[in-house]
Amino acid sequence: MELNIMENLRAFISSSRRVFVIAKKPDWKEFEVMAKVTGIGILIIALIGYAIFLFFAFVPVV
């Protein structure tokens, strides 16, 4: 049982190490684009939530 856990842990560490080797730190331009896209997504979701709130605030529930 414990051997299986150790094998799984070694496999996880090995795959995690591979991801960290391949990954790179984004440059400033890439970071700026990701931040803008994320901000726009948050705004869209907030506007949808606010529209739903207004709809239920002014439409009487039957």
CHARMM-style PDB file with segment names, atoms N, HN, CA, C and O in Angstrom:
ATOM      1  N   MET     1       0.823  -1.188   0.000  1.00  0.00      PROA
ATOM      2  CA  MET     1       0.000   0.000   0.000  1.00  0.00      PROA
ATOM      3  C   MET     1       0.874   1.261   0.000  1.00  0.00      PROA
ATOM      4  O   MET     1       0.686   2.162  -0.818  1.00  0.00      PROA
ATOM      5  N   GLU     2       1.836   1.306   0.938  1.00  0.00      PROA
ATOM      6  HN  GLU     2       1.988   0.574   1.603  1.00  0.00      PROA
ATOM      7  CA  GLU     2       2.695   2.485   1.024  1.00  0.00      PROA
ATOM      8  C   GLU     2       3.600   2.600  -0.190  1.00  0.00      PROA
ATOM      9  O   GLU     2       3.959   3.706  -0.593  1.00  0.00      PROA
ATOM     10  N   LEU     3       3.974   1.466  -0.777  1.00  0.00      PROA
ATOM     11  HN  LEU     3       3.683   0.567  -0.450  1.00  0.00      PROA
ATOM     12  CA  LEU     3       4.805   1.477  -1.981  1.00  0.00      PROA
ATOM     13  C   LEU     3       4.052   2.148  -3.132  1.00  0.00      PROA
ATOM     14  O   LEU     3       4.642   2.909  -3.899  1.00  0.00      PROA
ATOM     15  N   ASN     4       2.775   1.874  -3.252  1.00  0.00      PROA
ATOM     16  HN  ASN     4       2.296   1.256  -2.629  1.00  0.00      PROA
ATOM     17  CA  ASN     4       1.957   2.468  -4.295  1.00  0.00      PROA
ATOM     18  C   ASN     4       1.867   3.986  -4.107  1.00  0.00      PROA
ATOM     19  O   ASN     4       1.897   4.732  -5.086  1.00  0.00      PROA
ATOM     20  N   ILE     5       1.760   4.435  -2.889  1.00  0.00      PROA
ATOM     21  HN  ILE     5       1.736   3.829  -2.093  1.00  0.00      PROA
ATOM     22  CA  ILE     5       1.701   5.871  -2.603  1.00  0.00      PROA
ATOM     23  C   ILE     5       3.016   6.530  -2.991  1.00  0.00      PROA
ATOM     24  O   ILE     5       3.019   7.614  -3.576  1.00  0.00      PROA
ATOM     25  N   MET     6       4.129   5.887  -2.671  1.00  0.00      PROA
ATOM     26  HN  MET     6       4.127   5.007  -2.196  1.00  0.00      PROA
ATOM     27  CA  MET     6       5.441   6.444  -3.016  1.00  0.00      PROA
ATOM     28  C   MET     6       5.630   6.491  -4.530  1.00  0.00      PROA
ATOM     29  O   MET     6       6.200   7.452  -5.047  1.00  0.00      PROA
ATOM     30  N   GLU     7       5.164   5.474  -5.245  1.00  0.00      PROA
ATOM     31  HN  GLU     7       4.701   4.693  -4.825  1.00  0.00      PROA
ATOM     32  CA  GLU     7       5.268   5.476  -6.704  1.00  0.00      PROA
ATOM     33  C   GLU     7       4.441   6.612  -7.297  1.00  0.00      PROA
ATOM     34  O   GLU     7       4.887   7.303  -8.212  1.00  0.00      PROA
ATOM     35  N   ASN     8       3.246   6.796  -6.774  1.00  0.00      PROA
ATOM     36  HN  ASN     8       2.883   6.234  -6.031  1.00  0.00      PROA
ATOM     37  CA  ASN     8       2.397   7.892  -7.249  1.00  0.00      PROA
ATOM     38  C   ASN     8       3.027   9.251  -6.962  1.00  0.00      PROA
ATOM     39  O   ASN     8       2.966  10.157  -7.794  1.00  0.00      PROA
ATOM     40  N   LEU     9       3.628   9.390  -5.794  1.00  0.00      PROA
ATOM     41  HN  LEU     9       3.679   8.655  -5.119  1.00  0.00      PROA
ATOM     42  CA  LEU     9       4.283  10.638  -5.432  1.00  0.00      PROA
ATOM     43  C   LEU     9       5.475  10.915  -6.348  1.00  0.00      PROA
ATOM     44  O   LEU     9       5.663  12.047  -6.793  1.00  0.00      PROA
ATOM     45  N   ARG    10       6.274   9.899  -6.631  1.00  0.00      PROA
ATOM     46  HN  ARG    10       6.122   8.979  -6.270  1.00  0.00      PROA
ATOM     47  CA  ARG    10       7.410  10.076  -7.545  1.00  0.00      PROA
ATOM     48  C   ARG    10       6.941  10.459  -8.948  1.00  0.00      PROA
ATOM     49  O   ARG    10       7.545  11.317  -9.592  1.00  0.00      PROA
ATOM     50  N   ALA    11       5.875   9.831  -9.419  1.00  0.00      PROA
ATOM     51  HN  ALA    11       5.385   9.134  -8.895  1.00  0.00      PROA
ATOM     52  CA  ALA    11       5.355  10.146 -10.752  1.00  0.00      PROA
ATOM     53  C   ALA    11       4.845  11.582 -10.790  1.00  0.00      PROA
ATOM     54  O   ALA    11       5.066  12.290 -11.772  1.00  0.00      PROA
ATOM     55  N   PHE    12       4.164  12.019  -9.733  1.00  0.00      PROA
ATOM     56  HN  PHE    12       3.984  11.443  -8.935  1.00  0.00      PROA
ATOM     57  CA  PHE    12       3.662  13.387  -9.675  1.00  0.00      PROA
ATOM     58  C   PHE    12       4.812  14.389  -9.668  1.00  0.00      PROA
ATOM     59  O   PHE    12       4.764  15.390 -10.382  1.00  0.00      PROA
ATOM     60  N   ILE    13       5.831  14.131  -8.877  1.00  0.00      PROA
ATOM     61  HN  ILE    13       5.869  13.317  -8.297  1.00  0.00      PROA
ATOM     62  CA  ILE    13       6.987  15.038  -8.806  1.00  0.00      PROA
ATOM     63  C   ILE    13       7.689  15.084 -10.155  1.00  0.00      PROA
ATOM     64  O   ILE    13       8.119  16.152 -10.591  1.00  0.00      PROA
ATOM     65  N   SER    14       7.810  13.947 -10.817  1.00  0.00      PROA
ATOM     66  HN  SER    14       7.461  13.080 -10.463  1.00  0.00      PROA
ATOM     67  CA  SER    14       8.464  13.907 -12.119  1.00  0.00      PROA
ATOM     68  C   SER    14       7.685  14.728 -13.153  1.00  0.00      PROA
ATOM     69  O   SER    14       8.283  15.498 -13.905  1.00  0.00      PROA
ATOM     70  N   SER    15       6.367  14.573 -13.197  1.00  0.00      PROA
ATOM     71  HN  SER    15       5.881  13.948 -12.586  1.00  0.00      PROA
ATOM     72  CA  SER    15       5.573  15.331 -14.165  1.00  0.00      PROA
ATOM     73  C   SER    15       5.540  16.813 -13.798  1.00  0.00      PROA
ATOM     74  O   SER    15       5.519  17.664 -14.688  1.00  0.00      PROA
ATOM     75  N   SER    16       5.535  17.133 -12.519  1.00  0.00      PROA
ATOM     76  HN  SER    16       5.551  16.442 -11.796  1.00  0.00      PROA
ATOM     77  CA  SER    16       5.559  18.532 -12.104  1.00  0.00      PROA
ATOM     78  C   SER    16       6.877  19.189 -12.486  1.00  0.00      PROA
ATOM     79  O   SER    16       6.887  20.335 -12.936  1.00  0.00      PROA
ATOM     80  N   ARG    17       7.973  18.492 -12.317  1.00  0.00      PROA
ATOM     81  HN  ARG    17       7.965  17.562 -11.952  1.00  0.00      PROA
ATOM     82  CA  ARG    17       9.285  19.023 -12.678  1.00  0.00      PROA
ATOM     83  C   ARG    17       9.327  19.313 -14.181  1.00  0.00      PROA
ATOM     84  O   ARG    17       9.869  20.335 -14.600  1.00  0.00      PROA
ATOM     85  N   ARG    18       8.763  18.427 -14.981  1.00  0.00      PROA
ATOM     86  HN  ARG    18       8.322  17.596 -14.640  1.00  0.00      PROA
ATOM     87  CA  ARG    18       8.742  18.615 -16.430  1.00  0.00      PROA
ATOM     88  C   ARG    18       7.964  19.886 -16.800  1.00  0.00      PROA
ATOM     89  O   ARG    18       8.377  20.623 -17.695  1.00  0.00      PROA
ATOM     90  N   VAL    19       6.848  20.142 -16.119  1.00  0.00      PROA
ATOM     91  HN  VAL    19       6.513  19.543 -15.392  1.00  0.00      PROA
ATOM     92  CA  VAL    19       6.058  21.349 -16.380  1.00  0.00      PROA
ATOM     93  C   VAL    19       6.871  22.594 -16.035  1.00  0.00      PROA
ATOM     94  O   VAL    19       6.872  23.555 -16.803  1.00  0.00      PROA
ATOM     95  N   PHE    20       7.555  22.596 -14.906  1.00  0.00      PROA
ATOM     96  HN  PHE    20       7.555  21.814 -14.282  1.00  0.00      PROA
ATOM     97  CA  PHE    20       8.341  23.760 -14.505  1.00  0.00      PROA
ATOM     98  C   PHE    20       9.524  24.013 -15.439  1.00  0.00      PROA
ATOM     99  O   PHE    20       9.919  25.162 -15.633  1.00  0.00      PROA
ATOM    100  N   VAL    21      10.089  22.964 -16.014  1.00  0.00      PROA
ATOM    101  HN  VAL    21       9.768  22.030 -15.856  1.00  0.00      PROA
ATOM    102  CA  VAL    21      11.194  23.141 -16.953  1.00  0.00      PROA
ATOM    103  C   VAL    21      10.682  23.765 -18.249  1.00  0.00      PROA
ATOM    104  O   VAL    21      11.340  24.636 -18.818  1.00  0.00      PROA
ATOM    105  N   ILE    22       9.519  23.331 -18.717  1.00  0.00      PROA
ATOM    106  HN  ILE    22       8.984  22.624 -18.255  1.00  0.00      PROA
ATOM    107  CA  ILE    22       8.969  23.834 -19.982  1.00  0.00      PROA
ATOM    108  C   ILE    22       8.405  25.239 -19.825  1.00  0.00      PROA
ATOM    109  O   ILE    22       8.508  26.052 -20.743  1.00  0.00      PROA
ATOM    110  N   ALA    23       7.812  25.535 -18.674  1.00  0.00      PROA
ATOM    111  HN  ALA    23       7.728  24.875 -17.927  1.00  0.00      PROA
ATOM    112  CA  ALA    23       7.151  26.823 -18.465  1.00  0.00      PROA
ATOM    113  C   ALA    23       8.166  27.964 -18.473  1.00  0.00      PROA
ATOM    114  O   ALA    23       9.329  27.785 -18.110  1.00  0.00      PROA
ATOM    115  N   LYS    24       7.699  29.139 -18.894  1.00  0.00      PROA
ATOM    116  HN  LYS    24       6.754  29.283 -19.188  1.00  0.00      PROA
ATOM    117  CA  LYS    24       8.562  30.313 -18.883  1.00  0.00      PROA
ATOM    118  C   LYS    24       7.809  31.480 -18.263  1.00  0.00      PROA
ATOM    119  O   LYS    24       6.578  31.510 -18.252  1.00  0.00      PROA
ATOM    120  N   LYS    25       8.554  32.420 -17.759  1.00  0.00      PROA
ATOM    121  HN  LYS    25       9.553  32.396 -17.769  1.00  0.00      PROA
ATOM    122  CA  LYS    25       7.952  33.610 -17.187  1.00  0.00      PROA
ATOM    123  C   LYS    25       7.480  34.510 -18.327  1.00  0.00      PROA
ATOM    124  O   LYS    25       8.244  34.785 -19.252  1.00  0.00      PROA
ATOM    125  N   PRO    26       6.224  34.974 -18.272  1.00  0.00      PROA
ATOM    126  CA  PRO    26       5.752  35.826 -19.374  1.00  0.00      PROA
ATOM    127  C   PRO    26       6.457  37.179 -19.371  1.00  0.00      PROA
ATOM    128  O   PRO    26       6.795  37.721 -18.319  1.00  0.00      PROA
ATOM    129  N   ASP    27       6.669  37.711 -20.578  1.00  0.00      PROA
ATOM    130  HN  ASP    27       6.394  37.271 -21.432  1.00  0.00      PROA
ATOM    131  CA  ASP    27       7.247  39.048 -20.646  1.00  0.00      PROA
ATOM    132  C   ASP    27       6.150  40.074 -20.346  1.00  0.00      PROA
ATOM    133  O   ASP    27       4.983  39.715 -20.188  1.00  0.00      PROA
ATOM    134  N   TRP    28       6.526  41.331 -20.271  1.00  0.00      PROA
ATOM    135  HN  TRP    28       7.474  41.623 -20.399  1.00  0.00      PROA
ATOM    136  CA  TRP    28       5.588  42.364 -19.843  1.00  0.00      PROA
ATOM    137  C   TRP    28       4.397  42.485 -20.791  1.00  0.00      PROA
ATOM    138  O   TRP    28       3.266  42.663 -20.338  1.00  0.00      PROA
ATOM    139  N   LYS    29       4.637  42.391 -22.101  1.00  0.00      PROA
ATOM    140  HN  LYS    29       5.556  42.246 -22.468  1.00  0.00      PROA
ATOM    141  CA  LYS    29       3.561  42.533 -23.088  1.00  0.00      PROA
ATOM    142  C   LYS    29       2.555  41.391 -22.945  1.00  0.00      PROA
ATOM    143  O   LYS    29       1.347  41.624 -22.987  1.00  0.00      PROA
ATOM    144  N   GLU    30       3.037  40.172 -22.778  1.00  0.00      PROA
ATOM    145  HN  GLU    30       4.018  39.983 -22.744  1.00  0.00      PROA
ATOM    146  CA  GLU    30       2.153  39.017 -22.606  1.00  0.00      PROA
ATOM    147  C   GLU    30       1.351  39.150 -21.315  1.00  0.00      PROA
ATOM    148  O   GLU    30       0.160  38.840 -21.293  1.00  0.00      PROA
ATOM    149  N   PHE    31       1.990  39.604 -20.247  1.00  0.00      PROA
ATOM    150  HN  PHE    31       2.957  39.855 -20.265  1.00  0.00      PROA
ATOM    151  CA  PHE    31       1.295  39.804 -18.981  1.00  0.00      PROA
ATOM    152  C   PHE    31       0.208  40.861 -19.118  1.00  0.00      PROA
ATOM    153  O   PHE    31      -0.893  40.705 -18.590  1.00  0.00      PROA
ATOM    154  N   GLU    32       0.526  41.939 -19.833  1.00  0.00      PROA
ATOM    155  HN  GLU    32       1.420  42.065 -20.263  1.00  0.00      PROA
ATOM    156  CA  GLU    32      -0.437  43.025 -20.025  1.00  0.00      PROA
ATOM    157  C   GLU    32      -1.671  42.535 -20.789  1.00  0.00      PROA
ATOM    158  O   GLU    32      -2.798  42.881 -20.435  1.00  0.00      PROA
ATOM    159  N   VAL    33      -1.459  41.740 -21.823  1.00  0.00      PROA
ATOM    160  HN  VAL    33      -0.543  41.460 -22.110  1.00  0.00      PROA
ATOM    161  CA  VAL    33      -2.588  41.202 -22.597  1.00  0.00      PROA
ATOM    162  C   VAL    33      -3.435  40.279 -21.727  1.00  0.00      PROA
ATOM    163  O   VAL    33      -4.663  40.359 -21.758  1.00  0.00      PROA
ATOM    164  N   MET    34      -2.798  39.407 -20.954  1.00  0.00      PROA
ATOM    165  HN  MET    34      -1.800  39.342 -20.929  1.00  0.00      PROA
ATOM    166  CA  MET    34      -3.543  38.493 -20.085  1.00  0.00      PROA
ATOM    167  C   MET    34      -4.348  39.264 -19.039  1.00  0.00      PROA
ATOM    168  O   MET    34      -5.482  38.895 -18.734  1.00  0.00      PROA
ATOM    169  N   ALA    35      -3.765  40.331 -18.489  1.00  0.00      PROA
ATOM    170  HN  ALA    35      -2.844  40.630 -18.737  1.00  0.00      PROA
ATOM    171  CA  ALA    35      -4.466  41.130 -17.491  1.00  0.00      PROA
ATOM    172  C   ALA    35      -5.677  41.829 -18.107  1.00  0.00      PROA
ATOM    173  O   ALA    35      -6.736  41.896 -17.483  1.00  0.00      PROA
ATOM    174  N   LYS    36      -5.529  42.349 -19.325  1.00  0.00      PROA
ATOM    175  HN  LYS    36      -4.669  42.295 -19.832  1.00  0.00      PROA
ATOM    176  CA  LYS    36      -6.657  43.011 -19.992  1.00  0.00      PROA
ATOM    177  C   LYS    36      -7.780  42.019 -20.288  1.00  0.00      PROA
ATOM    178  O   LYS    36      -8.950  42.313 -20.041  1.00  0.00      PROA
ATOM    179  N   VAL    37      -7.431  40.856 -20.810  1.00  0.00      PROA
ATOM    180  HN  VAL    37      -6.481  40.617 -21.010  1.00  0.00      PROA
ATOM    181  CA  VAL    37      -8.442  39.850 -21.135  1.00  0.00      PROA
ATOM    182  C   VAL    37      -9.158  39.385 -19.871  1.00  0.00      PROA
ATOM    183  O   VAL    37     -10.378  39.217 -19.872  1.00  0.00      PROA
ATOM    184  N   THR    38      -8.408  39.180 -18.800  1.00  0.00      PROA
ATOM    185  HN  THR    38      -7.418  39.317 -18.799  1.00  0.00      PROA
ATOM    186  CA  THR    38      -9.011  38.767 -17.544  1.00  0.00      PROA
ATOM    187  C   THR    38      -9.941  39.846 -17.007  1.00  0.00      PROA
ATOM    188  O   THR    38     -11.041  39.541 -16.546  1.00  0.00      PROA
ATOM    189  N   GLY    39      -9.514  41.099 -17.062  1.00  0.00      PROA
ATOM    190  HN  GLY    39      -8.620  41.347 -17.436  1.00  0.00      PROA
ATOM    191  CA  GLY    39     -10.352  42.209 -16.597  1.00  0.00      PROA
ATOM    192  C   GLY    39     -11.628  42.335 -17.406  1.00  0.00      PROA
ATOM    193  O   GLY    39     -12.698  42.570 -16.846  1.00  0.00      PROA
ATOM    194  N   ILE    40     -11.525  42.181 -18.725  1.00  0.00      PROA
ATOM    195  HN  ILE    40     -10.656  41.991 -19.180  1.00  0.00      PROA
ATOM    196  CA  ILE    40     -12.718  42.254 -19.573  1.00  0.00      PROA
ATOM    197  C   ILE    40     -13.671  41.108 -19.241  1.00  0.00      PROA
ATOM    198  O   ILE    40     -14.885  41.307 -19.194  1.00  0.00      PROA
ATOM    199  N   GLY    41     -13.136  39.927 -19.015  1.00  0.00      PROA
ATOM    200  HN  GLY    41     -12.150  39.766 -19.053  1.00  0.00      PROA
ATOM    201  CA  GLY    41     -13.974  38.780 -18.640  1.00  0.00      PROA
ATOM    202  C   GLY    41     -14.697  39.012 -17.329  1.00  0.00      PROA
ATOM    203  O   GLY    41     -15.880  38.695 -17.207  1.00  0.00      PROA
ATOM    204  N   ILE    42     -14.000  39.561 -16.347  1.00  0.00      PROA
ATOM    205  HN  ILE    42     -13.039  39.819 -16.447  1.00  0.00      PROA
ATOM    206  CA  ILE    42     -14.630  39.855 -15.058  1.00  0.00      PROA
ATOM    207  C   ILE    42     -15.725  40.894 -15.227  1.00  0.00      PROA
ATOM    208  O   ILE    42     -16.796  40.765 -14.635  1.00  0.00      PROA
ATOM    209  N   LEU    43     -15.469  41.925 -16.031  1.00  0.00      PROA
ATOM    210  HN  LEU    43     -14.599  42.029 -16.513  1.00  0.00      PROA
ATOM    211  CA  LEU    43     -16.484  42.950 -16.285  1.00  0.00      PROA
ATOM    212  C   LEU    43     -17.725  42.367 -16.957  1.00  0.00      PROA
ATOM    213  O   LEU    43     -18.849  42.702 -16.583  1.00  0.00      PROA
ATOM    214  N   ILE    44     -17.528  41.504 -17.937  1.00  0.00      PROA
ATOM    215  HN  ILE    44     -16.615  41.232 -18.241  1.00  0.00      PROA
ATOM    216  CA  ILE    44     -18.664  40.896 -18.634  1.00  0.00      PROA
ATOM    217  C   ILE    44     -19.511  40.069 -17.672  1.00  0.00      PROA
ATOM    218  O   ILE    44     -20.738  40.160 -17.685  1.00  0.00      PROA
ATOM    219  N   ILE    45     -18.860  39.265 -16.843  1.00  0.00      PROA
ATOM    220  HN  ILE    45     -17.862  39.191 -16.832  1.00  0.00      PROA
ATOM    221  CA  ILE    45     -19.591  38.442 -15.879  1.00  0.00      PROA
ATOM    222  C   ILE    45     -20.330  39.326 -14.876  1.00  0.00      PROA
ATOM    223  O   ILE    45     -21.465  39.021 -14.507  1.00  0.00      PROA
ATOM    224  N   ALA    46     -19.703  40.415 -14.432  1.00  0.00      PROA
ATOM    225  HN  ALA    46     -18.782  40.662 -14.733  1.00  0.00      PROA
ATOM    226  CA  ALA    46     -20.350  41.328 -13.493  1.00  0.00      PROA
ATOM    227  C   ALA    46     -21.565  42.002 -14.132  1.00  0.00      PROA
ATOM    228  O   ALA    46     -22.606  42.148 -13.491  1.00  0.00      PROA
ATOM    229  N   LEU    47     -21.432  42.409 -15.389  1.00  0.00      PROA
ATOM    230  HN  LEU    47     -20.587  42.291 -15.910  1.00  0.00      PROA
ATOM    231  CA  LEU    47     -22.558  43.049 -16.072  1.00  0.00      PROA
ATOM    232  C   LEU    47     -23.720  42.079 -16.265  1.00  0.00      PROA
ATOM    233  O   LEU    47     -24.880  42.467 -16.127  1.00  0.00      PROA
ATOM    234  N   ILE    48     -23.420  40.837 -16.580  1.00  0.00      PROA
ATOM    235  HN  ILE    48     -22.478  40.522 -16.693  1.00  0.00      PROA
ATOM    236  CA  ILE    48     -24.479  39.831 -16.707  1.00  0.00      PROA
ATOM    237  C   ILE    48     -25.183  39.647 -15.362  1.00  0.00      PROA
ATOM    238  O   ILE    48     -26.411  39.588 -15.308  1.00  0.00      PROA
ATOM    239  N   GLY    49     -24.414  39.556 -14.284  1.00  0.00      PROA
ATOM    240  HN  GLY    49     -23.416  39.603 -14.328  1.00  0.00      PROA
ATOM    241  CA  GLY    49     -25.003  39.416 -12.948  1.00  0.00      PROA
ATOM    242  C   GLY    49     -25.848  40.617 -12.569  1.00  0.00      PROA
ATOM    243  O   GLY    49     -26.916  40.466 -11.976  1.00  0.00      PROA
ATOM    244  N   TYR    50     -25.376  41.810 -12.909  1.00  0.00      PROA
ATOM    245  HN  TYR    50     -24.509  41.933 -13.391  1.00  0.00      PROA
ATOM    246  CA  TYR    50     -26.135  43.019 -12.597  1.00  0.00      PROA
ATOM    247  C   TYR    50     -27.425  43.075 -13.419  1.00  0.00      PROA
ATOM    248  O   TYR    50     -28.463  43.495 -12.907  1.00  0.00      PROA
ATOM    249  N   ALA    51     -27.373  42.660 -14.679  1.00  0.00      PROA
ATOM    250  HN  ALA    51     -26.530  42.319 -15.095  1.00  0.00      PROA
ATOM    251  CA  ALA    51     -28.574  42.633 -15.515  1.00  0.00      PROA
ATOM    252  C   ALA    51     -29.603  41.654 -14.953  1.00  0.00      PROA
ATOM    253  O   ALA    51     -30.799  41.945 -14.944  1.00  0.00      PROA
ATOM    254  N   ILE    52     -29.143  40.504 -14.489  1.00  0.00      PROA
ATOM    255  HN  ILE    52     -28.171  40.268 -14.497  1.00  0.00      PROA
ATOM    256  CA  ILE    52     -30.063  39.536 -13.878  1.00  0.00      PROA
ATOM    257  C   ILE    52     -30.662  40.114 -12.606  1.00  0.00      PROA
ATOM    258  O   ILE    52     -31.855  39.954 -12.346  1.00  0.00      PROA
ATOM    259  N   PHE    53     -29.829  40.791 -11.809  1.00  0.00      PROA
ATOM    260  HN  PHE    53     -28.860  40.921 -12.020  1.00  0.00      PROA
ATOM    261  CA  PHE    53     -30.324  41.427 -10.583  1.00  0.00      PROA
ATOM    262  C   PHE    53     -31.395  42.463 -10.909  1.00  0.00      PROA
ATOM    263  O   PHE    53     -32.447  42.483 -10.270  1.00  0.00      PROA
ATOM    264  N   LEU    54     -31.143  43.317 -11.889  1.00  0.00      PROA
ATOM    265  HN  LEU    54     -30.288  43.300 -12.408  1.00  0.00      PROA
ATOM    266  CA  LEU    54     -32.128  44.337 -12.260  1.00  0.00      PROA
ATOM    267  C   LEU    54     -33.401  43.703 -12.794  1.00  0.00      PROA
ATOM    268  O   LEU    54     -34.501  44.168 -12.497  1.00  0.00      PROA
ATOM    269  N   PHE    55     -33.259  42.654 -13.574  1.00  0.00      PROA
ATOM    270  HN  PHE    55     -32.365  42.277 -13.816  1.00  0.00      PROA
ATOM    271  CA  PHE    55     -34.433  41.977 -14.109  1.00  0.00      PROA
ATOM    272  C   PHE    55     -35.331  41.482 -12.982  1.00  0.00      PROA
ATOM    273  O   PHE    55     -36.540  41.710 -13.009  1.00  0.00      PROA
ATOM    274  N   PHE    56     -34.753  40.808 -11.996  1.00  0.00      PROA
ATOM    275  HN  PHE    56     -33.770  40.623 -11.974  1.00  0.00      PROA
ATOM    276  CA  PHE    56     -35.557  40.274 -10.907  1.00  0.00      PROA
ATOM    277  C   PHE    56     -35.985  41.347  -9.911  1.00  0.00      PROA
ATOM    278  O   PHE    56     -36.936  41.139  -9.157  1.00  0.00      PROA
ATOM    279  N   ALA    57     -35.305  42.488  -9.894  1.00  0.00      PROA
ATOM    280  HN  ALA    57     -34.532  42.658 -10.507  1.00  0.00      PROA
ATOM    281  CA  ALA    57     -35.700  43.563  -8.988  1.00  0.00      PROA
ATOM    282  C   ALA    57     -36.941  44.272  -9.490  1.00  0.00      PROA
ATOM    283  O   ALA    57     -37.758  44.721  -8.686  1.00  0.00      PROA
ATOM    284  N   PHE    58     -37.103  44.385 -10.802  1.00  0.00      PROA
ATOM    285  HN  PHE    58     -36.439  44.020 -11.456  1.00  0.00      PROA
ATOM    286  CA  PHE    58     -38.223  45.151 -11.359  1.00  0.00      PROA
ATOM    287  C   PHE    58     -39.335  44.298 -11.945  1.00  0.00      PROA
ATOM    288  O   PHE    58     -40.408  44.820 -12.248  1.00  0.00      PROA
ATOM    289  N   VAL    59     -39.111  43.014 -12.111  1.00  0.00      PROA
ATOM    290  HN  VAL    59     -38.240  42.590 -11.864  1.00  0.00      PROA
ATOM    291  CA  VAL    59     -40.171  42.134 -12.611  1.00  0.00      PROA
ATOM    292  C   VAL    59     -40.820  41.455 -11.412  1.00  0.00      PROA
ATOM    293  O   VAL    59     -40.142  40.795 -10.624  1.00  0.00      PROA
ATOM    294  N   PRO    60     -42.138  41.618 -11.274  1.00  0.00      PROA
ATOM    295  CA  PRO    60     -42.800  40.995 -10.123  1.00  0.00      PROA
ATOM    296  C   PRO    60     -42.775  39.470 -10.241  1.00  0.00      PROA
ATOM    297  O   PRO    60     -42.983  38.907 -11.316  1.00  0.00      PROA
ATOM    298  N   VAL    61     -42.520  38.830  -9.123  1.00  0.00      PROA
ATOM    299  HN  VAL    61     -42.351  39.287  -8.250  1.00  0.00      PROA
ATOM    300  CA  VAL    61     -42.512  37.371  -9.090  1.00  0.00      PROA
ATOM    301  C   VAL    61     -43.934  36.880  -8.936  1.00  0.00      PROA
ATOM    302  O   VAL    61     -44.667  37.341  -8.061  1.00  0.00      PROA
ATOM    303  N   VAL    62     -44.324  35.947  -9.783  1.00  0.00      PROA
ATOM    304  HN  VAL    62     -43.729  35.572 -10.494  1.00  0.00      PROA
ATOM    305  CA  VAL    62     -45.706  35.460  -9.765  1.00  0.00      PROA
ATOM    306  C   VAL    62     -45.864  34.369  -8.758  1.00  0.00      PROA
ATOM    307  OT1 VAL    62     -46.959  33.831  -8.597  1.00  0.00      PROA
TER     308      VAL     62
END
